[in-house]
Amino acid sequence: MSEQKGNKPFVPYVPASKSLPELTATSIILGIILAILFGAANAYLGLKVGLTVSASIPAAVISMGILRGIFKRDSILENNIVQTMTTAGEALGAGAVFTIPALFLMGIEIKQIMLMFIVLTGGFLGVFMMVPLRRMLIVNEHETLPYPEGTACAEVLKSGETGGSQAKLVALGFLAGGVVKVLTDGLKLFKSEIQVGVYKFHNAFVGTQIYPALVGVGFIIGPKIAGQMVAGGLMASLVLVPAIAFFGGESAQVIFPAAEALSHLDAAAIWDNYIRYIGAGAVAAGGLITLVKTLPAIYHTLKSTMQSMNKNRNNQRLELERTDRDIPMKWVLICIAAILLIIAFDPFTKVGIIGALAIGIFGFLFVTVASRIVGIVGSSSSPVSGMTIATLLIVAIVYKAFGYHGNEGILLTLTVAAIVCSALAVAGDISQDLKTGYLVGGTPWKQQVAMMIGVLASGLVMGYILTLLDNAYGMGSAALPAPKAMLMKILAEGILNGNLPWDLIFIGVSIAIVVEFMGMNSLVFAVGLYLPLNISATVMFGGFVRMIVNAVIKRKNDKEEGEARIERGTLFASGLIAGESLLGVVIAFIISINAHIIPEDVLIHNQWLPFLVFILVCAMLYFATVPRKKKA
C-alpha cells in the first residue's frame, strides 16, 4: 500500500501499473562485479581510516554509464537493482573490517570457511531482519524519515540523462586516485607520508599522508566533521605525547603497558604504548555516548515496530501492488530461524547457543535501530560502532560468566560481535536502497533478492581480500591501522583476560565525556585521537576543499548551482576513494604473488615532491566542482 499524505496516495516515478526490466541477467552480472569491487574498496578504506562511505550514488552513476553507454539499456529499475547489489556488497565490507580483522590481530590461524560463514550469516540476517521493517519505516513514515542517501540516489537515477558526464567525473577521480597510489605504494617513486617535528617542542609532530582516498572522505563528510577528527589527532600529537614525554623524560621506571622506561621511548613508541589505549577508551566511550543519545529513538522505534506489525496483521491485503510486495513473511521468519540454528550448532565458529541467542536478540534490536536511525541522519552518522561495542561488552561478560576466558573466549566474543556488526551495516545501507526503490518505483522483493545476491558475491571473497591485505600490509601496521578492529580486540582481551591498563582507558573515557560536553561529536573526535595524526590531517585537507567550495556557493547565493557543485565534487571524491582503494587491493595481490616486484625503498627522498602531488589532487577535487559553462 502506498504512503498517504492526507488522502492523496504517493505515486512513484515508475507507477505500480507499469513494468520495466528490473532483475535481469545484465543487472545481476554488473551488480555482482560492482559489489565485489566496492566491497574490496570499502574494506581497504575501513582498515586504513576506520571510516567507510556509501557507494550508492557512484554505483548508480557507473551503472547508468555502462547500461546506457555500452548496452543501450535505459531502464531506471535495472539501474536501481545494480546500485542495490553494489551497496549490499560495500556494506558487508564495512561491517567486516570493523570487527573481523581483530581475529587477524590475535595471530590465530583462521580458515577461509569461517570468515565466509561470519560475513554471510551476518549479511543475510541484516537483509531478512530488515524485510519486516520496510513497510513501517519506508512506506508508513515516508514523510518523516527522509533517508538522505536513498533520496539523493533516487534523484540521480531520475536525472539519468546526465549519467554520461557524471560517470566521467567518477572515472577521472578513479584515475587520479589510482595513479597516485601506484606512484607511492606501487612504484615507490616518492614517500606516501610527510611528517616533521615541531621546532623546540620535544616529541611533538605534525604530518599528512599522500592518499587521495582520505581527501575524498574529507570532502564527503565536510569540514565540521573532518575538523573534529583532526582535533583529536592534534590533541594526541601536540598535547598527550609531549606531556607524557615531558613528565617521564628523566624517569628510568617502566610503566605498564610499555616494556621500556619512558626515557627510552620516542614519540612513536609513546603513541603505540600509551595513546593507543587512551584512544581506545575514548572511542568506546564515544560509541556508547552516541548509543545512549539514540535511546529515545530506540524506544520509539521498537514501539512503532510492534504497533505497525499488529496493524499489518489486522489489515493485510490479499492482493498487493507490484511496488508493495516483499519476500513472503513466512519465508523470512523461516530463514532467520534457520540461520540462528545453524549458528548455534555450526562447527566453524562454535559460538554455541549462547552466541546464537545473543545474535538473535542484539541483531533484531540493533537492526531495527540502525534502519530507523539512518532514515534520520544517514548511514555515515549511524552509531554502528556504539551498538557493536555494546554487543561486544555484554557478550564478553556473559561468556566470562559461563567460564570462557583466554583466546577461546576472545574468539567467541569477537565472532558474535562480527556477525551482529555485519548485520547492522547491511541493514542500515539497504534501508537507503529500499527508500530509493520506493521513490523510483522498484519492486521490493526483487530488491531484497538483489541484496542477498550482493551479500553473497561480496561475502564469498571478503575473507580472501582481508587475508590478502593482511599478508601485503599487515593488520595493525602504519600502512593498515585497522583502528576499529584493534579497539574490539583491546576491549575483548581486557574483559576476558583482565589485563587492560584501566587508568589509560579511563583517561580516554574522560576526554570523550569532556568533548561531548563541549558540544562536539565525541566519537568523531575519539577516532581522530585513536588514529595517527597523519591520517586525520589528510582527511582535513578534503574538508578544507569542501569549506572553500561552500564559501564560493554562499557568495554566489545560487542554491541550484551549489547543489550541482557539491554533487560533482562528491562524485569525483568517490572516484578518488574507489581508485586508490581498488589499486591498493591490486598492489596487495601483486605483493602476495611476488613481494620482490615492489621496490623496498622510495626512489626520490624529497618531501616537497609528494606534497606538491598532494596539493595537485586537492586542486583537481576543487576544480571538479566547477560546472562547465553552457554554450549559448
KENU-579104 format. One record per residue (C-alpha): residue number from 1; residue in three letters; y, z, x. Coordinates in pm, whole numbers, plus 50000, padded with zeros to 5 digits. Layout:
<atoms>
<NUM,ALA,<Y,Z,X>>
...
</atoms>
This chain:
<atoms>
<1,MET,<50000,50000,50000>>
<2,SER,<50342,49906,50142>>
<3,GLU,<50610,50164,50206>>
<4,GLN,<50854,50211,49922>>
<5,LYS,<51224,50269,49963>>
<6,GLY,<51331,50373,49616>>
<7,ASN,<51141,50126,49401>>
<8,LYS,<51161,49837,49646>>
<9,PRO,<50841,49764,49842>>
<10,PHE,<50859,49686,50210>>
<11,VAL,<50771,49323,50289>>
<12,PRO,<50663,49249,50649>>
<13,TYR,<50765,48940,50846>>
<14,VAL,<50433,48775,50755>>
<15,PRO,<50361,48886,50396>>
<16,ALA,<50019,49007,50287>>
<17,SER,<49968,48691,50082>>
<18,LYS,<49992,48472,50393>>
<19,SER,<49721,48446,50659>>
<20,LEU,<49776,48326,51016>>
<21,PRO,<49539,48304,51316>>
<22,GLU,<49507,48661,51446>>
<23,LEU,<49192,48798,51611>>
<24,THR,<49094,48465,51769>>
<25,ALA,<48885,48387,52076>>
<26,THR,<49200,48280,52262>>
<27,SER,<49388,48602,52183>>
<28,ILE,<49085,48815,52276>>
<29,ILE,<49032,48645,52614>>
<30,LEU,<49403,48658,52703>>
<31,GLY,<49424,49017,52580>>
<32,ILE,<49127,49124,52793>>
<33,ILE,<49283,48970,53106>>
<34,LEU,<49621,49136,53046>>
<35,ALA,<49460,49469,52951>>
<36,ILE,<49280,49481,53286>>
<37,LEU,<49586,49366,53484>>
<38,PHE,<49832,49606,53321>>
<39,GLY,<49575,49886,53323>>
<40,ALA,<49544,49844,53700>>
<41,ALA,<49923,49823,53740>>
<42,ASN,<49984,50139,53536>>
<43,ALA,<49711,50322,53727>>
<44,TYR,<49878,50237,54058>>
<45,LEU,<50221,50334,53925>>
<46,GLY,<50095,50664,53783>>
<47,LEU,<49931,50754,54114>>
<48,LYS,<50247,50659,54300>>
<49,VAL,<50517,50833,54100>>
<50,GLY,<50348,51035,53826>>
<51,LEU,<50514,50824,53555>>
<52,THR,<50394,50525,53358>>
<53,VAL,<50569,50268,53140>>
<54,SER,<50482,50085,52821>>
<55,ALA,<50356,49729,52862>>
<56,SER,<50403,49617,52501>>
<57,ILE,<50725,49416,52545>>
<58,PRO,<50633,49238,52872>>
<59,ALA,<50286,49174,52731>>
<60,ALA,<50438,49023,52417>>
<61,VAL,<50669,48804,52624>>
<62,ILE,<50390,48688,52857>>
<63,SER,<50165,48625,52558>>
<64,MET,<50428,48409,52390>>
<65,GLY,<50491,48218,52711>>
<66,ILE,<50120,48142,52758>>
<67,LEU,<50018,48082,52397>>
<68,ARG,<50321,47869,52314>>
<69,GLY,<50376,47703,52650>>
<70,ILE,<50016,47626,52751>>
<71,PHE,<49804,47639,52435>>
<72,LYS,<50082,47522,52196>>
<73,ARG,<49996,47803,51951>>
<74,ASP,<50272,47975,51757>>
<75,SER,<50105,48248,51551>>
<76,ILE,<50305,48569,51575>>
<77,LEU,<49994,48763,51471>>
<78,GLU,<49795,48621,51765>>
<79,ASN,<50071,48737,51999>>
<80,ASN,<50059,49079,51834>>
<81,ILE,<49684,49106,51900>>
<82,VAL,<49735,49021,52268>>
<83,GLN,<50006,49283,52319>>
<84,THR,<49795,49537,52126>>
<85,MET,<49498,49486,52359>>
<86,THR,<49725,49496,52664>>
<87,THR,<49885,49823,52555>>
<88,ALA,<49544,49979,52492>>
<89,GLY,<49441,49887,52848>>
<90,GLU,<49755,50017,53017>>
<91,ALA,<49748,50336,52805>>
<92,LEU,<49395,50405,52924>>
<93,GLY,<49514,50356,53282>>
<94,ALA,<49793,50608,53223>>
<95,GLY,<49558,50867,53074>>
<96,ALA,<49303,50820,53350>>
<97,VAL,<49534,50863,53650>>
<98,PHE,<49685,51188,53527>>
<99,THR,<49351,51368,53549>>
<100,ILE,<49054,51176,53692>>
<101,PRO,<49192,51145,54050>>
<102,ALA,<49166,51524,54067>>
<103,LEU,<48790,51468,54095>>
<104,PHE,<48851,51247,54400>>
<105,LEU,<49079,51512,54549>>
<106,MET,<48795,51764,54529>>
<107,GLY,<48593,51547,54769>>
<108,ILE,<48300,51525,54527>>
<109,GLU,<48099,51204,54519>>
<110,ILE,<48150,51060,54172>>
<111,LYS,<47932,50788,54021>>
<112,GLN,<48098,50494,53850>>
<113,ILE,<47895,50550,53535>>
<114,MET,<48054,50894,53500>>
<115,LEU,<48407,50754,53541>>
<116,MET,<48335,50484,53282>>
<117,PHE,<48195,50745,53045>>
<118,ILE,<48506,50964,53070>>
<119,VAL,<48765,50693,53011>>
<120,LEU,<48567,50508,52743>>
<121,THR,<48485,50815,52534>>
<122,GLY,<48846,50934,52561>>
<123,GLY,<48985,50590,52479>>
<124,PHE,<48759,50532,52180>>
<125,LEU,<48831,50880,52043>>
<126,GLY,<49204,50802,52070>>
<127,VAL,<49157,50486,51862>>
<128,PHE,<48926,50636,51598>>
<129,MET,<49127,50958,51557>>
<130,MET,<49444,50753,51502>>
<131,VAL,<49294,50543,51221>>
<132,PRO,<49316,50816,50950>>
<133,LEU,<49679,50879,51051>>
<134,ARG,<49805,50520,51027>>
<135,ARG,<49886,50511,50657>>
<136,MET,<50051,50853,50663>>
<137,LEU,<50262,50803,50978>>
<138,ILE,<50326,50428,50989>>
<139,VAL,<50342,50339,50618>>
<140,ASN,<50442,50650,50422>>
<141,GLU,<50701,50756,50683>>
<142,HIS,<50828,50411,50771>>
<143,GLU,<51191,50511,50713>>
<144,THR,<51173,50842,50901>>
<145,LEU,<50961,50755,51208>>
<146,PRO,<51121,50465,51397>>
<147,TYR,<50857,50425,51673>>
<148,PRO,<51119,50279,51913>>
<149,GLU,<50888,50077,52142>>
<150,GLY,<50690,49944,51848>>
<151,THR,<51005,49839,51662>>
<152,ALA,<51153,49677,51974>>
<153,CYS,<50831,49486,52036>>
<154,ALA,<50833,49360,51677>>
<155,GLU,<51185,49224,51729>>
<156,VAL,<51072,49047,52046>>
<157,LEU,<50780,48890,51860>>
<158,LYS,<51002,48782,51572>>
<159,SER,<51251,48620,51810>>
<160,GLY,<50966,48423,51966>>
<161,GLU,<51171,48109,52017>>
<162,THR,<51333,48275,52322>>
<163,GLY,<50995,48367,52469>>
<164,GLY,<51015,48097,52737>>
<165,SER,<51334,48228,52900>>
<166,GLN,<51216,48587,52863>>
<167,ALA,<50884,48506,53029>>
<168,LYS,<51075,48358,53324>>
<169,LEU,<51255,48690,53372>>
<170,VAL,<50924,48877,53386>>
<171,ALA,<50787,48614,53626>>
<172,LEU,<51090,48638,53858>>
<173,GLY,<51064,49016,53864>>
<174,PHE,<50691,48989,53929>>
<175,LEU,<50757,48752,54221>>
<176,ALA,<51026,48975,54373>>
<177,GLY,<50817,49292,54344>>
<178,GLY,<50507,49121,54478>>
<179,VAL,<50683,48964,54778>>
<180,VAL,<50837,49294,54889>>
<181,LYS,<50501,49469,54852>>
<182,VAL,<50330,49205,55068>>
<183,LEU,<50602,49222,55335>>
<184,THR,<50590,49603,55357>>
<185,ASP,<50231,49715,55297>>
<186,GLY,<50053,49381,55342>>
<187,LEU,<50203,49212,55650>>
<188,LYS,<50371,49534,55772>>
<189,LEU,<50683,49335,55861>>
<190,PHE,<50902,49644,55826>>
<191,LYS,<50877,50003,55710>>
<192,SER,<50840,50085,55344>>
<193,GLU,<51024,50415,55384>>
<194,ILE,<51361,50527,55515>>
<195,GLN,<51408,50895,55596>>
<196,VAL,<51675,51070,55801>>
<197,GLY,<51767,51428,55876>>
<198,VAL,<52099,51581,55779>>
<199,TYR,<52343,51648,56065>>
<200,LYS,<52333,52013,56178>>
<201,PHE,<52123,52106,55872>>
<202,HIS,<51789,52215,56014>>
<203,ASN,<51481,52076,55832>>
<204,ALA,<51693,51914,55559>>
<205,PHE,<51625,51545,55496>>
<206,VAL,<51707,51257,55265>>
<207,GLY,<51545,50918,55226>>
<208,THR,<51414,50647,54999>>
<209,GLN,<51126,50403,54975>>
<210,ILE,<51137,50024,54960>>
<211,TYR,<50935,49995,54642>>
<212,PRO,<51070,49765,54367>>
<213,ALA,<50840,49922,54105>>
<214,LEU,<51024,50253,54134>>
<215,VAL,<51358,50075,54097>>
<216,GLY,<51222,49917,53780>>
<217,VAL,<51112,50256,53649>>
<218,GLY,<51460,50397,53715>>
<219,PHE,<51626,50115,53523>>
<220,ILE,<51395,50160,53224>>
<221,ILE,<51424,50540,53198>>
<222,GLY,<51801,50528,53260>>
<223,PRO,<52046,50719,53482>>
<224,LYS,<52027,51051,53296>>
<225,ILE,<51651,51100,53332>>
<226,ALA,<51649,50944,53681>>
<227,GLY,<51935,51176,53784>>
<228,GLN,<51749,51486,53665>>
<229,MET,<51442,51368,53851>>
<230,VAL,<51626,51314,54181>>
<231,ALA,<51799,51652,54133>>
<232,GLY,<51456,51814,54157>>
<233,GLY,<51383,51622,54476>>
<234,LEU,<51716,51721,54629>>
<235,MET,<51652,52086,54546>>
<236,ALA,<51326,52069,54739>>
<237,SER,<51455,51878,55044>>
<238,LEU,<51805,52025,55072>>
<239,VAL,<51754,52380,54937>>
<240,LEU,<51399,52512,54936>>
<241,VAL,<51263,52357,55258>>
<242,PRO,<51569,52452,55469>>
<243,ALA,<51574,52802,55313>>
<244,ILE,<51207,52866,55396>>
<245,ALA,<51264,52731,55748>>
<246,PHE,<51574,52948,55795>>
<247,PHE,<51424,53276,55681>>
<248,GLY,<51095,53218,55856>>
<249,GLY,<51221,53032,56160>>
<250,GLU,<51159,53316,56404>>
<251,SER,<50851,53458,56230>>
<252,ALA,<50512,53443,56400>>
<253,GLN,<50346,53564,56081>>
<254,VAL,<50103,53337,55896>>
<255,ILE,<50191,53339,55526>>
<256,PHE,<49934,53216,55275>>
<257,PRO,<49860,52937,55191>>
<258,ALA,<49969,52797,55530>>
<259,ALA,<49726,52830,55822>>
<260,GLU,<50002,52846,56087>>
<261,ALA,<50306,53060,56149>>
<262,LEU,<50626,52949,55974>>
<263,SER,<50799,52898,56308>>
<264,HIS,<50545,52625,56388>>
<265,LEU,<50595,52429,56065>>
<266,ASP,<50825,52129,56038>>
<267,ALA,<50983,52007,55712>>
<268,ALA,<50679,51801,55609>>
<269,ALA,<50440,52093,55671>>
<270,ILE,<50664,52334,55478>>
<271,TRP,<50669,52092,55186>>
<272,ASP,<50292,52049,55195>>
<273,ASN,<50209,52419,55223>>
<274,TYR,<50474,52576,55000>>
<275,ILE,<50683,52330,54798>>
<276,ARG,<50370,52167,54654>>
<277,TYR,<50277,52495,54480>>
<278,ILE,<50633,52570,54370>>
<279,GLY,<50646,52220,54223>>
<280,ALA,<50308,52269,54055>>
<281,GLY,<50432,52585,53885>>
<282,ALA,<50750,52406,53775>>
<283,VAL,<50559,52108,53631>>
<284,ALA,<50312,52331,53448>>
<285,ALA,<50597,52536,53301>>
<286,GLY,<50799,52225,53216>>
<287,GLY,<50499,52073,53039>>
<288,LEU,<50433,52388,52839>>
<289,ILE,<50804,52428,52754>>
<290,THR,<50804,52071,52623>>
<291,LEU,<50496,52151,52417>>
<292,VAL,<50647,52472,52276>>
<293,LYS,<50962,52280,52176>>
<294,THR,<50741,52049,51969>>
<295,LEU,<50561,52333,51786>>
<296,PRO,<50767,52283,51467>>
<297,ALA,<50673,51914,51475>>
<298,ILE,<50308,52010,51533>>
<299,TYR,<50312,52237,51229>>
<300,HIS,<50482,51983,51003>>
<301,THR,<50256,51706,51133>>
<302,LEU,<49936,51895,51053>>
<303,LYS,<50072,52000,50713>>
<304,SER,<50181,51645,50627>>
<305,THR,<49850,51503,50751>>
<306,MET,<49647,51731,50524>>
<307,GLN,<49871,51655,50225>>
<308,SER,<49855,51281,50294>>
<309,MET,<49476,51283,50323>>
<310,ASN,<49445,51464,49990>>
<311,LYS,<49687,51218,49829>>
<312,ASN,<49499,50920,49968>>
<313,ARG,<49168,51058,49838>>
<314,ASN,<49315,51105,49489>>
<315,ASN,<49490,50767,49476>>
<316,GLN,<49250,50543,49666>>
<317,ARG,<49284,50182,49560>>
<318,LEU,<48977,49966,49509>>
<319,GLU,<49148,49653,49642>>
<320,LEU,<49384,49685,49938>>
<321,GLU,<49622,49417,50059>>
<322,ARG,<49544,49244,50387>>
<323,THR,<49823,49436,50562>>
<324,ASP,<49683,49773,50450>>
<325,ARG,<49313,49751,50541>>
<326,ASP,<49191,49991,50810>>
<327,ILE,<48845,50025,50955>>
<328,PRO,<48648,50195,50672>>
<329,MET,<48684,50573,50695>>
<330,LYS,<48309,50622,50667>>
<331,TRP,<48254,50433,50993>>
<332,VAL,<48546,50609,51162>>
<333,LEU,<48401,50954,51091>>
<334,ILE,<48050,50845,51192>>
<335,CYS,<48180,50706,51523>>
<336,ILE,<48383,51021,51601>>
<337,ALA,<48082,51243,51529>>
<338,ALA,<47853,51018,51735>>
<339,ILE,<48089,51021,52035>>
<340,LEU,<48118,51402,52027>>
<341,LEU,<47739,51438,52005>>
<342,ILE,<47694,51201,52298>>
<343,ILE,<47948,51403,52499>>
<344,ALA,<47769,51728,52415>>
<345,PHE,<47432,51607,52542>>
<346,ASP,<47517,51334,52793>>
<347,PRO,<47360,51355,53141>>
<348,PHE,<47672,51228,53323>>
<349,THR,<47945,51487,53269>>
<350,LYS,<47727,51779,53145>>
<351,VAL,<48024,51942,52970>>
<352,GLY,<47782,52065,52703>>
<353,ILE,<47854,52182,52351>>
<354,ILE,<48148,52393,52474>>
<355,GLY,<48318,52085,52617>>
<356,ALA,<48238,51868,52315>>
<357,LEU,<48385,52128,52077>>
<358,ALA,<48698,52159,52292>>
<359,ILE,<48739,51781,52299>>
<360,GLY,<48694,51759,51922>>
<361,ILE,<48942,52037,51847>>
<362,PHE,<49213,51960,52105>>
<363,GLY,<49155,51587,52070>>
<364,PHE,<49231,51573,51698>>
<365,LEU,<49508,51836,51719>>
<366,PHE,<49696,51668,52004>>
<367,VAL,<49623,51309,51895>>
<368,THR,<49795,51396,51568>>
<369,VAL,<50088,51546,51758>>
<370,ALA,<50112,51258,52007>>
<371,SER,<50100,50994,51733>>
<372,ARG,<50387,51157,51547>>
<373,ILE,<50600,51257,51846>>
<374,VAL,<50606,50902,51987>>
<375,GLY,<50732,50790,51648>>
<376,ILE,<51042,51001,51704>>
<377,VAL,<51113,50995,52078>>
<378,GLY,<50899,50710,52207>>
<379,SER,<50597,50700,52435>>
<380,SER,<50791,50780,52754>>
<381,SER,<50903,51118,52618>>
<382,SER,<50572,51222,52465>>
<383,PRO,<50459,51560,52604>>
<384,VAL,<50116,51431,52711>>
<385,SER,<50136,51633,53033>>
<386,GLY,<50209,51955,52848>>
<387,MET,<49926,51903,52599>>
<388,THR,<49684,51819,52880>>
<389,ILE,<49789,52125,53081>>
<390,ALA,<49745,52346,52773>>
<391,THR,<49398,52199,52719>>
<392,LEU,<49304,52249,53084>>
<393,LEU,<49422,52611,53096>>
<394,ILE,<49239,52712,52777>>
<395,VAL,<48920,52525,52866>>
<396,ALA,<48919,52671,53219>>
<397,ILE,<48947,53024,53077>>
<398,VAL,<48667,52955,52827>>
<399,TYR,<48434,52813,53091>>
<400,LYS,<48505,53107,53320>>
<401,ALA,<48428,53347,53034>>
<402,PHE,<48088,53177,52997>>
<403,GLY,<48013,53234,53366>>
<404,TYR,<48112,52898,53513>>
<405,HIS,<48301,52905,53843>>
<406,GLY,<48343,52718,54169>>
<407,ASN,<48314,52339,54186>>
<408,GLU,<48088,52329,53881>>
<409,GLY,<48342,52499,53656>>
<410,ILE,<48630,52299,53801>>
<411,LEU,<48443,51971,53748>>
<412,LEU,<48362,52057,53385>>
<413,THR,<48720,52166,53313>>
<414,LEU,<48874,51854,53467>>
<415,THR,<48629,51631,53280>>
<416,VAL,<48720,51779,52941>>
<417,ALA,<49092,51753,53022>>
<418,ALA,<49047,51391,53137>>
<419,ILE,<48877,51287,52811>>
<420,VAL,<49145,51458,52600>>
<421,CYS,<49427,51312,52812>>
<422,SER,<49284,50959,52779>>
<423,ALA,<49262,51004,52401>>
<424,LEU,<49623,51126,52381>>
<425,ALA,<49761,50844,52592>>
<426,VAL,<49575,50577,52396>>
<427,ALA,<49660,50725,52054>>
<428,GLY,<50030,50751,52138>>
<429,ASP,<50061,50394,52262>>
<430,ILE,<49853,50233,51987>>
<431,SER,<50067,50413,51730>>
<432,GLN,<50352,50197,51858>>
<433,ASP,<50129,49888,51825>>
<434,LEU,<50039,49971,51466>>
<435,LYS,<50410,50006,51390>>
<436,THR,<50465,49661,51542>>
<437,GLY,<50180,49524,51332>>
<438,TYR,<50321,49686,51019>>
<439,LEU,<50661,49523,51076>>
<440,VAL,<50532,49174,51160>>
<441,GLY,<50252,49175,50901>>
<442,GLY,<49940,49225,51111>>
<443,THR,<49602,49324,50970>>
<444,PRO,<49539,49690,51068>>
<445,TRP,<49161,49671,51104>>
<446,LYS,<49192,49367,51329>>
<447,GLN,<49446,49551,51545>>
<448,GLN,<49215,49853,51562>>
<449,VAL,<48926,49633,51673>>
<450,ALA,<49156,49473,51930>>
<451,MET,<49247,49819,52060>>
<452,MET,<48881,49901,52113>>
<453,ILE,<48826,49573,52299>>
<454,GLY,<49128,49653,52520>>
<455,VAL,<48995,50005,52587>>
<456,LEU,<48651,49864,52668>>
<457,ALA,<48787,49597,52904>>
<458,SER,<49011,49837,53095>>
<459,GLY,<48759,50125,53085>>
<460,LEU,<48478,49924,53243>>
<461,VAL,<48686,49853,53555>>
<462,MET,<48914,50159,53573>>
<463,GLY,<48670,50361,53783>>
<464,TYR,<48638,50078,54034>>
<465,ILE,<49017,50044,54052>>
<466,LEU,<49061,50417,54121>>
<467,THR,<48786,50408,54384>>
<468,LEU,<48946,50102,54542>>
<469,LEU,<49287,50269,54562>>
<470,ASP,<49135,50589,54699>>
<471,ASN,<48950,50402,54974>>
<472,ALA,<49256,50199,55069>>
<473,TYR,<49541,50451,55046>>
<474,GLY,<49377,50793,54998>>
<475,MET,<49436,51005,54688>>
<476,GLY,<49694,51271,54757>>
<477,SER,<49835,51092,55063>>
<478,ALA,<50200,50998,55110>>
<479,ALA,<50111,50643,55006>>
<480,LEU,<49945,50761,54684>>
<481,PRO,<50052,51120,54599>>
<482,ALA,<49874,51135,54258>>
<483,PRO,<50112,51416,54153>>
<484,LYS,<49980,51490,53804>>
<485,ALA,<49616,51485,53917>>
<486,MET,<49697,51712,54212>>
<487,LEU,<49858,51953,53967>>
<488,MET,<49547,51955,53746>>
<489,LYS,<49328,52025,54050>>
<490,ILE,<49551,52311,54167>>
<491,LEU,<49551,52476,53824>>
<492,ALA,<49176,52437,53765>>
<493,GLU,<49089,52569,54112>>
<494,GLY,<49332,52857,54080>>
<495,ILE,<49193,52980,53749>>
<496,LEU,<48823,52935,53824>>
<497,ASN,<48834,53044,54190>>
<498,GLY,<49125,53286,54172>>
<499,ASN,<49287,53153,54490>>
<500,LEU,<49629,53037,54373>>
<501,PRO,<49940,53154,54563>>
<502,TRP,<50080,53303,54243>>
<503,ASP,<50416,53401,54392>>
<504,LEU,<50491,53037,54470>>
<505,ILE,<50364,52927,54128>>
<506,PHE,<50590,53180,53954>>
<507,ILE,<50889,53071,54164>>
<508,GLY,<50831,52720,54028>>
<509,VAL,<50791,52855,53674>>
<510,SER,<51120,53044,53708>>
<511,ILE,<51300,52735,53835>>
<512,ALA,<51179,52534,53535>>
<513,ILE,<51298,52805,53294>>
<514,VAL,<51642,52821,53459>>
<515,VAL,<51674,52441,53447>>
<516,GLU,<51577,52439,53078>>
<517,PHE,<51847,52697,53002>>
<518,MET,<52096,52468,53178>>
<519,GLY,<52025,52204,52916>>
<520,MET,<51826,51969,53139>>
<521,ASN,<51477,51833,53085>>
<522,SER,<51274,52088,53281>>
<523,LEU,<50965,51866,53301>>
<524,VAL,<51155,51570,53449>>
<525,PHE,<51332,51799,53698>>
<526,ALA,<50999,51960,53787>>
<527,VAL,<50834,51623,53851>>
<528,GLY,<51119,51542,54090>>
<529,LEU,<51072,51880,54259>>
<530,TYR,<50699,51820,54294>>
<531,LEU,<50726,51463,54428>>
<532,PRO,<50865,51381,54773>>
<533,LEU,<51240,51306,54755>>
<534,ASN,<51181,50952,54881>>
<535,ILE,<51013,50863,54552>>
<536,SER,<51265,51016,54311>>
<537,ALA,<51557,50877,54516>>
<538,THR,<51417,50526,54478>>
<539,VAL,<51390,50579,54102>>
<540,MET,<51755,50690,54105>>
<541,PHE,<51864,50358,54257>>
<542,GLY,<51725,50188,53947>>
<543,GLY,<51914,50444,53739>>
<544,PHE,<52235,50353,53928>>
<545,VAL,<52188,49986,53838>>
<546,ARG,<52140,50080,53471>>
<547,MET,<52452,50301,53491>>
<548,ILE,<52662,50009,53624>>
<549,VAL,<52523,49783,53350>>
<550,ASN,<52606,50048,53089>>
<551,ALA,<52962,50072,53224>>
<552,VAL,<53008,49694,53202>>
<553,ILE,<52872,49693,52846>>
<554,LYS,<53106,49976,52746>>
<555,ARG,<53406,49796,52894>>
<556,LYS,<53330,49470,52711>>
<557,ASN,<53260,49657,52386>>
<558,ASP,<53017,49390,52266>>
<559,LYS,<52710,49555,52115>>
<560,GLU,<52511,49232,52078>>
<561,GLU,<52573,49124,52438>>
<562,GLY,<52500,49479,52556>>
<563,GLU,<52161,49483,52387>>
<564,ALA,<52084,49140,52534>>
<565,ARG,<52171,49265,52884>>
<566,ILE,<51951,49574,52855>>
<567,GLU,<51662,49366,52720>>
<568,ARG,<51692,49115,53007>>
<569,GLY,<51710,49396,53263>>
<570,THR,<51410,49569,53108>>
<571,LEU,<51203,49250,53128>>
<572,PHE,<51297,49190,53494>>
<573,ALA,<51229,49559,53571>>
<574,SER,<50889,49530,53402>>
<575,GLY,<50819,49231,53625>>
<576,LEU,<50911,49435,53934>>
<577,ILE,<50670,49707,53827>>
<578,ALA,<50386,49469,53747>>
<579,GLY,<50438,49260,54062>>
<580,GLU,<50435,49547,54309>>
<581,SER,<50163,49740,54129>>
<582,LEU,<49921,49448,54097>>
<583,LEU,<49982,49335,54456>>
<584,GLY,<49918,49697,54559>>
<585,VAL,<49576,49672,54395>>
<586,VAL,<49514,49333,54562>>
<587,ILE,<49604,49476,54904>>
<588,ALA,<49371,49769,54837>>
<589,PHE,<49094,49520,54757>>
<590,ILE,<49159,49334,55084>>
<591,ILE,<49152,49659,55280>>
<592,SER,<48821,49753,55118>>
<593,ILE,<48671,49425,55243>>
<594,ASN,<48818,49436,55593>>
<595,ALA,<49067,49706,55687>>
<596,HIS,<49149,49531,56015>>
<597,ILE,<49315,49240,55833>>
<598,ILE,<49617,49462,55761>>
<599,PRO,<49826,49540,56074>>
<600,GLU,<49820,49904,56179>>
<601,ASP,<50190,49925,56265>>
<602,VAL,<50510,49759,56148>>
<603,LEU,<50648,49467,56347>>
<604,ILE,<51019,49546,56317>>
<605,HIS,<51122,49907,56379>>
<606,ASN,<51467,49879,56228>>
<607,GLN,<51572,50088,55928>>
<608,TRP,<51861,49859,55835>>
<609,LEU,<51635,49563,55751>>
<610,PRO,<51429,49740,55483>>
<611,PHE,<51748,49896,55347>>
<612,LEU,<51908,49551,55310>>
<613,VAL,<51595,49421,55137>>
<614,PHE,<51607,49720,54905>>
<615,ILE,<51973,49657,54818>>
<616,LEU,<51887,49291,54755>>
<617,VAL,<51623,49396,54500>>
<618,CYS,<51878,49620,54324>>
<619,ALA,<52129,49332,54321>>
<620,MET,<51867,49098,54173>>
<621,LEU,<51798,49352,53899>>
<622,TYR,<52169,49376,53817>>
<623,PHE,<52228,49001,53807>>
<624,ALA,<51915,48956,53593>>
<625,THR,<52101,49146,53320>>
<626,VAL,<52381,48884,53312>>
<627,PRO,<52303,48632,53037>>
<628,ARG,<52360,48266,53106>>
<629,LYS,<52678,48123,52960>>
<630,LYS,<52608,47896,52669>>
<631,LYS,<52717,47536,52711>>
<632,ALA,<52994,47425,52482>>
</atoms>
